[in-house]
Amino acid sequence: MHPTHTITDTHISAAGPLADGLWERLTGLQDAPAQWLVLLTAAAALAVVLPHPLWRLSRNAITIAHEGGHGLVAVLTGRRLDGIRLHSDTSGLTVSRGRPDGLGMILTAAAGYTAPSLLGLGGAWLLSAHRITLLLWVATALLLVMLVMIRNAYGALTVVLSGGAFVLVSWLAPAGVQAAFAYAAVWFLLLGGVRPVFELQGKRRHGGAPDSDADQLSRLTNVPAALWLFLFHAVALSSLIGGGRWLLGL
């Protein structure tokens, strides 16, 4: 008789149900929250997007999504991602290597202002399918991947705090709190994805942001920056309308 074999078998047999339980939790369906909670989370998200003092803080989360969008598309289009930096003034910088022009560079540059809204739209789709836990875990995984590419202390702190919030809620909070947190986060992405485009438009109107994503795209494509701004607006507003309808069950 070999005791070590018995111990190994015990570990294997215990790991099976554990893995099955995690998979069931990840892929299982959750009950949709009451309509009043959906409306309340929308109001809460709006309350941190509209007032400037709160927006000054909450915009950091939009910057994470913005720079994460640049980084993700850079990798998907075959560029080499060197790193991401997030700054305390809510600006950010994503550095990638590859051809200085071409489709990959264009898609990478266009991904920033569209990323928060498209992530919100994807989140709204998951919530409309009653996949609250899956949404929380996917968001945690994306933040973890992004953390590996962060290259400054403030950026690392911001991503760790954001990811920690998702981990704590997804593992320790009751179902009702998880639903409220998930809906508030998705509403925030949908609503928060709209404001930066208007801010960029205002800066450019007064001669600011000469090296913005829209201006870079204009130089890459010979398409006026105003048309790229129109695209950013279209994606943000369309995502808000479509995602909002999914969240509200319309």
RALINWO-V606654 format. One line per field, one symbol per residue. phi: phi as a letter, one per 20 degrees, with the letter a starting at -180 (. if undefined). psi: psi as a letter, one per 30 degrees, with the letter a starting at -180 (. if undefined). burial: # if it has 16 or more other C-alpha atoms within 10 Angstrom, else .. Layout:
BEGIN
phi->???
psi->???
burial->???
END
This chain:
BEGIN
phi->.dgffffffffffffggfffffffffefedfffffffffffffffffdefffgffgeffgfffgfffffgfffgffeneeeerccddfemebbddcdqgfbnfgfffffffffefgffffffffffffemdfffgfffffffffffgfefcbffffffffffffffffffddefgffgffffffffgffffffefgfffffffffdnelfdfgfffffffdmdggffffffgfffffffffffffffeme
psi->kjeeeeeeeeeeeeeeeeeeeeeeeeflklkklleeeeeeeeeeeeffeekeeeeeeffeeeeeeeeeeeeeeeefggljjelkkklfggllkkklkakfaleeeeeeeffdffeeeeeeeeeeeeefghieeeeeeeeeeeeeeeeffkgleeeeeeeeeeeeeeeeefefkleeeeeeeeeeeeeeeeeffeeeeeeeeeeeegglhfhleeeeeeeefgkkeeeeeeeeeeeeeeeeeeeeeeefh.
burial->.........................#...#.##...###.##..##.##.....#..#################....#.#.####...#.###.#.......#########################.########.##..##.##.###...##.###.##..##.##....#..####################..##..#........######.#....#..##.###.######..##.##...
END
